[in-house]
Amino acid sequence: MNKIRILIADDHSLVRIGLASLLGYQPDFKVVGTAEDGDTAVRLFRELSPDVTVIDLMMPKTNGVVATKRIREVDPKARILILTTFGTSADVARALSAGAAGAIVKDSTNDELLTAIRTVAAGGESISPVIRKSLDYNPNPPEFTKRQTEILFSVTRGLTNADIAKQFGISTDAAKQHVMAIFKKLGAANRAEAVTIALQKHLLKI
């Protein structure tokens, strides 16, 4: 029987050890490597070519989103399952958009995790119900520039275009253009709607 070869990436050693132990007991699984950060995960993926890479979303140096992008650049067919503590994060949607085949919350049962890995390995998609519900799963979440993110935060504070222009040292027209670009990306008609949508999609941390 051909075993599913798995690479585990998580910055917590106890989690790595626990996952390796759990997966290692499965007759159809073989853990081929573990990584403590995203950079190591990408390097080991190149070396080991695992069937499934299980990646923690939040890691030092290179997080799960960036690691997913880099691994998919190495192999566009790479099968990646994201692990996350929270089901409510825009980064989860970005990881899925970057090519991850699934995302599962860390408090899922062992059986749910094992099923998710087998599903992803078989070419399917596996996303925890809580993630689908909380994110209203969108495979193409809006991407903001750093300046747009800063301006969106200013909008949540009730700043006008003139206030934003003064804050960032730009013209009022430039501030207005940034705000309108943000509205367009969010599909919002006004400031209140933009803030509501951004909060619902967890694009803001306030």
N, C-alpha and C positions, 0 to 999 in steps of 0.2 A: 504493500500500500504506500503510495506517495504521500508523505506527510506535508502539511501546510507549514512552510518555513516562516517564522515570525521574528521581527525585530521590534524590541520594546524601547521607547524613549520617554523617560520621566525623570525630573530632577530630584525626586525624593527616593532615596535608596530603599526604604522599606516598601514603597509601592513597586519599584522595579523587582525586588526580591519576591514580593507576594505574587505579582503577575507572572513572573517566570516560573514560580513553583506551581501555581494553578494551571497555567497553560502546559507546563511540562508533563503534568499527569495525564493529559488527554492523549489517547492513542493515535490521533490523527494530527497532532501538533508537534512542532519541533522549534524551540526557541534558539535562534542562531546567534543572537547578540542583544546587548542592552546598551543604552546610551543615556548619559546624564544631562545632556543638553541638545539643542537643535543642530549645532555644528557637528557634533559627534554622530548624530543620527544620520545626517546627510553623508558623512564620510563612510560610515558603516554600511549604508545602503549601497554605495558605490562598490564596496568591497564584497558584500554578501549577497546582494540581489535577492532579498527576501520576497516571499509571496505576499505577505501582508506586513505593513509597518504600523504599529500602534503608537500614536504620538500624543503626549500630553499637550494641551493647548497652551498653557502658560509655563514657559521654561526660560532660563537665563540665556544670554548671548543671542540665540536665535529661537524665537517662539514657534509654536506649532503651525501658525499660518505661513510664516516665511519658510520654515522647513518643508512644509507641504509643497510650496511653489518650487523650491529648489530640487526636491526629489522628483517632482513631475517633469522638471526640465531635464533631469538625467534620464528618466524613463517615463514618457507620457502615459504608459499603461500601468504605472505603479498603483498598487492598491493600498490605500491609507485609511485607517480608522482613527478618528480624533477622540481623545479622552478629555472630558472637561468636568470641573467641579460644579459649574453652574450651567443651567440650561438656558440662561438669558444673557447672551453675549453676542455683539455684532461680529466679534472675531470668529465665532463658530460659523456663521454664515459666510464669512470671508474665506475660511478654510475649505468649506464645501465648494465655494465658487472657484477656489484655487485648484480643485481637483480631488479633494478627499472624497472617498466613496461612502463614508459614514461618520457619525458622531454619536457618542454615547456618554451619559453622565456617569461619574465615578461611583455614585451610590446605587447603580443598577445591580441586579442579582448576578451571581456567577453565570447562571444559565443564559441570561440576557447577553452578557459579554461574549460567551462562547458562541452563541448563535450569531451575534453580530460579526464576529471574526470569520466564521464559516460562510456567512452570506457575502461578505466583502470579498473573500478569497474566491468565491464562485462567480464573481462578476456582478453581484447585486449591490443594492444600496441599503444601508441600515442606519436609521436615524431614530434616536429615542423619542417617544411620543412627547415628552415634556419639552424637548428642543423644538420639535415641529410646532407645538402649541404656543410656546412663549415667543418664538422669533417670527411666527407667521411665515415660515420658511420661504426665503426668497433667494434663489441661486445667484442673483446678481445684485447684492447690496450696493447702495451708492458709495462711491469712493470720493472722499473730500481731500483737497490739498490741505497742508498744514494751516495755511492762512484761512481757508474756508472753515475749517474746524474751529479756529480761534474766533472767527466772526460769528459763527453759529452760536458759540457759547455766549458771546456778547449779546446776541439777539435774545437769548433766554433771560438775560438780565434786564431786558427792556430798553436797551440802548437804541437810539434812532440812527439813521444813516449818518447824520452830522456828528453824533457822538462817536460812532465807529470810525469815521474819517479822522477825527481828532485823536482817538486812541492809537490808531495805527500809522498816523502821519501820511494819510493818503487823501485824495480829493473826495468830495461827497459823491461825485459821479462814479468814481472807482468803487466806493463803498457800496453804492446802490447796485452796481454791476455784480459785485461779489454776492450780495444778498439775493439778487434775482437768479444767479447761477445755482445757489443753494436751493432756492424754491424749486427750480426746474428739476434738479437731481432728486429731490424728495417727492416731487409731484404735489407740492403744496401751493395754495393760492395766496396765503398771507403768513405773517409772522407767527400768529397763534397756532395755525395749522402746522407750520414747519416745526415748531417746538414740540407739538404733540406727537407728530410722526417720528421725529428723531428720538424722543424718549421711548415711544412704543417699540422702536427697533433697536433700542439700547445703543444708539450712536453717540449719545452724550453721557458723560459722567459728571453729575453735578451734586 
